[in-house]
């Protein structure tokens, strides 16, 4: 039954409590995190309407950087001005940074333990299920007609078969949206008939389709210049301070510059930029080994928050390995380097949202501008499916020769998918259950 009563206004403290909670439970990568935000903010709490949510999401998909983090910043900014956006993004990111620093310390101080490998064995199939379920939910909202489904299939083939770079897929989808918006405007209009029906089932939202853009979110060139200027000056000031304190050639200064460049290349999520991070971290600067890079990816997959937070692991191991503050302060060196890499990786995302958000708000209802974003949203569904297939290929095959299917992992993932799609299981409970299953399977194999 639809709730026709408008929800109560959200206080600043209530919003901060939610963003902090999300930072601790946001497993499943960007697709899973976006699905969590949609279920909580659009469907249950009704802080923002379906169309406003998708409009913001489509903009975030266009940007380099972690789209789920950017979406949190956008909604926080829309509701509670600049301070709301900054704190929403910070609280979404900080739990994963703290957890990854702790895990990195344990990893380097005590090494890999068999029980950890067993836990990871059960969690990885759960991640496959989480991404597949998120792709299903995104597709059910975005693929409202045959044209958008065709764009999603084309994007899947482009990235999985033709190996086209994600920016090229985004540009191709945007071009299809431009053409579709002119020739078939009803097919590329945000929401559409199915979207409207879905929206009606949730009831009115605090930020609804007809809610006027708040004063702080209205576009002006002065605000754009101020947001860009403050962000650039902040980044330069921190980098200059590192260069003056430790030298331009020091690992901390190198990390600041390198991860600023990496942040500009993260179209398509963390996996798109990992080859660049691997080349710089392992081959160029030798902050860590290839084996450590792979282990760090496994840790990143099983911790909450943006997957790109693996850069914190790279920074931690680099600071530890280079003994930035001497052999007696390895933990301090690793934690400092992890914070530096996280700061320079995420700073551009905050700048993009706080500077560009007002311009995006001004495009609502303009079919010429929203049609490309609608097409891009459809293409992203195909890209997320390709990510799930990538996960499955590596998780469901045994590494030991001869290569064969790991039926235990496939079974764990199948049960997890059923729990998510049919029974709406919570992510935390699912992760814990799959971790326990991994322990059992590993024990039986060794017995």
N, C-alpha and C positions, 0 to 999 in steps of 0.2 A: 504494500500500500504506500502511495506517494505521500510524503510529508510536505504539506503545503505551507507550513509555518516557516517563516524565515529564521535562520539560525541566529544566535546571539553574536554580537560583535566579539572578536577575539582580542584579548588583552595582549600586551607586549610580553608579559611573563608567560602566558599560555603558549604563545607562539614559540618562544625560546625553549620551553620545556619539550615541545614536539620536535623541534629540529635537533635537540640534543638526543632525544630518544631515537630518532631516525638514524643518527650517526652511529649508534650502537647496534642497531638491528638491520642495517641496510646491506644484507648479503645479496649475492646473485648478480653483481656487476651493474652497469648502468640500466640495462633493460629491467632487471628486477627492482632496482631502486625507483625507477620511474613508475613502474607498476604499483609499487607500495605507496608512492605519493598520490597516484591517481585514486587508488582504493580508499585512502584515508582522507585526502583533502577534497576530492571531488564527490565521491560516493557517500562517505560516512559523515564527515564533519561539515561538508558543503562550504568550505572557505572560498572556493573559486569554482566557476562553472566549467563544464566540459569544453566549450569552445574557447574560453579564455585560457584554459590549461593547455589545450592543443596549440593555440596560437603562440604561446610562450615556448612550448616544447619545440615547435618547428624552427623558431629562431635559434634556440640553443643547439639544435642539430646542425645548423649552418656553420657554427663557430668551431674553431679548434679548441680543444680542451674537453674536460669531463662534463658531458651534457647534463648528467643528473645533478652535479654540484651547481652548475649554472642555473638549472631550473629552480633549485632551492633558493639561490640568491635572488632570482627574478621574483618569485612569489613572496619571499620575505621583504624585498624592496617594495613591491606593489602594495603590500599590506601595511608596512611600518617604515617607509622611507628608507634612506640610505643606511642608517644604523641597523634597521631590520634586515636588510639584504646582507650587509657585512656579517652580522652575527649569525644569520641563518646559514650562510656558507661556512663560516668558521666552525660552528657547532656541528655541522654535518661532516666536516673533515677531521677535526681534532681527535675524536675518539679513535678513528682508524690510525692516525699518526701515532698516538700514544701506544696503542696495541702493537703496531708494527715495530716500534722502537723496542718494546719489551720482548717481542718474539725474536727480533734480530739479535738482541743481547744474549738471550738464551741459546740461540742458534750458534753464535760465535763462541760463547763461553763454555758450553757443554757439548756441542756437536749434535748430530742427528741420533735420536734414540729410536729403537724398533717400534715403541708404542706410538710415536709421532707418525711414522710411516704408515702404521695401521689405521690411525685416525684419518690421515689424508686419503688413504685408499677408499674409505667410505664416503668422505666429503666430496671428492671430485665427481662421482656420478650424480650426487645431489645438485651440484652446480650445473651440470648438463640439464637436469630436469627444471631447475629454476629458470634458466635462460629460455628453454623451450616454452615453458608456461608463460613467461613474460612476452615472448614473441607472439603467442596466441592471443594474449590480451591486447597487445598493441595492434595486432592485425584486425581483431574484431572491432576496434574503434576506428582505425584509419582506412581500412580497405572496404569502402562502402559501395563500390560498383566495379564492374569488369575492367574499366580503364585503370583504376588505381591498383587492382590486382595484377594487371599486366605490367605495370611499372615495378611492382614489388618483385615479380618473377624475373623481369629483366635485370633488376639490380642484383638479385641472387646469382643469376648466371654470369653477370659481368664480374662480380668479385670472386666467385668460387671457381668458375671455369676459365674466363678470360684473364683473370688476375689484374683487372683494371684497378688503378688507385682510387681510393674513396673520394678524393676531391673531384675526379672526373665523373664518378657516378652521381655526386651531388649536382654538378653542373648539368649533366644530362637530364636528371630528373627536373631540375629547375626549368630547363628549356622546354621539356615536355609540359610542364605546368603553364608556362607562358603561352604555348600554343593551345593547350587545352582550355585555358581560361578564356581565350578569345573565341574558339570554335565551339566548345561545349562548357559554358560557364556553370551550368547546373551540376555537372559531374565533378567539378573542381572547387566548388564552393565549400568553405569550412562548415562542418556539421552535416548538412544535407538532411534528408528525411530520416535516415537511420540515426544520425547523430541527434536530431531533435527528439526522437522517441526515447533515446537513452537518457538525454538530459531531463526529459519530463519525469522519468522514474526517480530521479534524485531529489527533486524539489528545488526551490529557489536557493541561490547561493549568496554569500556575503558580497563577493565580487561576481556579479551575474553578467549575462550577456549585455544587458541594457544599463548596467552600472556605469556612470560617467567616469572617465579617467581621472583619478585624483590629481590635485594641483601639482604635487611633487613629481608626477609621472608624465606631465605634459612636455612636449618637445620644445626646446629652445637651443639655439646655437651657443648661448652663454653656458648653459648647463653641460652641454656636450663638451665644450672646450675645458670647463672646470674639471669634469670627471676624468677626462683624458690627461690633463695636466697634473692633477694630484696623483694619479696612478703611476705615471711615468716618472715623476719626481721621486715618489716613494721608492720605486724599484731602483732608480739610479743612486739614491742616497744610501740604501742598504748595500748595494754592490761597491760603491766607492768606499764605504766604511770598512768592508771586508778587505778591499785592496790596500787601503792605507794601514790597517792593523796587521795583516798577514802577508801582503805582497800580491801583486797582480798575478804572479805565477803560482800562488798557493792553491791547494786543492779547494778551499772554500770559495775563492774568487772564481776558479775555473768552473766549479759546480754551479755557481750563480749564473754565469753566462751561458753555460751549456744547457741548463734546464730551462732557461728563458727561451732559447731556440727550440728546444724540444716541445715546449708548451705551444708553440706556434705551428707544430706539425701534427698535433694529435687529432686530425680529422679521422673520424671513424672509430674513436675510442683508443684505449690503451694499446690494444694489439697492433694497431696501425703504426704506432711510434716505437714499439719495442725493438725492432731491428736497429733503429737509430740509436736508442739508449744502449743496446748491446754493443754496437760498434764503438760508441764513445766511452762507455764505462769499462768495457773489457779490453778492447784493442787499443784505443787511443790513449786514455789516461790510466788504464790498468788499476782502477779502483777496486775491482773484484775479478774473480775468475769466471769462466763460462759455467762451471758447475754451480757456483754460488748464485749466478744469475738465474739459472733454472730453479734452484731451490727458493729463491726469492719470489719467483712467479707463483710457485705453489703456495707460499705463505700469503701472497697478495690475493689469490683466488679464494682463500678460506677465511679472510678477515672482512669485517664490515667496511663500508666506505668505498670510495672510487678505486677501481683496479689500478689506475695510474699511480696510486700511492706506493706502488712498487718502487718508485723513484726514491722514496724514503729509505727503503732497504738498501738500494744502491749507494745512497749517501752515507748511511750508517756504516756499511762495510768499508766504504772508501775512507771515512774518517778514522775508523778503527785500524785499518790496514796501514794507512799513512802515519798513524800515531801523531795526530795533529798537535796534541798537548803533552806529548811524552808517553813513555810506556806505562806510567802509573795512573794515567787518566784516560784509558781507552773508552770507557763508557761515556764519559763527558764528550770526548771527541766524536764518537759515533752519533750520539744524540744531537749534538750541535750541527753536524753535517746533514743529518736527516731533516732537521728543521729548516736549514738553509735550502735544501733541494725542494722541500714542500712549498716553502714561501715563494720561490721563483717559478715553480710549476703552476701554482694556483693563482698568483697575482693577476696574470692576464685575463683569467676568467672573470674575476671581479670587475676588472676595467671594462671588458666587453659588455657586461650586463648593465652596470651602472651608467655607462656612457651611451650604450645603444638602446637600452630599454625604452626610454621615452619615444624614440623614433619608431620602434616596433609597435608600441601602443597606438601611435598615430595612424598605423596602416590597417587597423581593424575595420572590416567591412569593405575594403578596397579589393575587388576581385583580381585586379591586375597584379597586386602585390601578394595577396594571400594564396592565389592559385599555385604559384611556384612552391610555396611552403607546404601546401597540401600534397603536392606531388613528391616533395622531398620526404615528407612523413611516410608516404607509402613505400618509397625506396628504402628507407631505414628499416622497415619490417623485413625486407629481403636480406639486408645486411645482417640483421640480428639472427635470422635463421641460419645464415652462413656461419656465423660465430658459433651457434649451437652445434652445427655439423662439424666444425673444426674441433670443438671440445670433444664431441662424441668419438671422432676418429682417433684421437690421442688417448682418451680414457678407456675406450672399449677394446683396445688391442693390447695384448701382452707384449712386453718389450723383449722377453727372452726368446731366442730363436728356437724353433721356427715360429714366426709371428702368427698368432691365432686370436680369435675373439675371446674376450674375458666375459664369460656368461654371468659370473657373479656380479660384476660391475654393471652389466646390462640389466640384470634383475633388480639391483638396487635403484638404478635410475628409473626403470619402468614403474616400480612401486612408488617412488618419490613423485613421478609425474602424475600418477593417479591420485595421490594424496593432495597434490596442489590443485589440479584441475577439477577433480570430482568432489573432494571433501574440503577444499579451501584451507588446507593445513597451514599453520604459521611457519614462517621461515626458520625461526630459532629452533622450534621443536623438530622440524624436519632435519636440520643440520645435525642436531644432537642424535637423533635416531639413526641417521645414516652413518655418523661417526661410530656409534655403537655397533652397527652392522659391519663396518670395516674391521673393527677389533675382533668380532666373532669369526669372520671369514679368514682373516690373517692367522688367528689361532688354529682354526681347523686345518689350514694348509700346512702349518708347521707341525701339527700333531702326528 
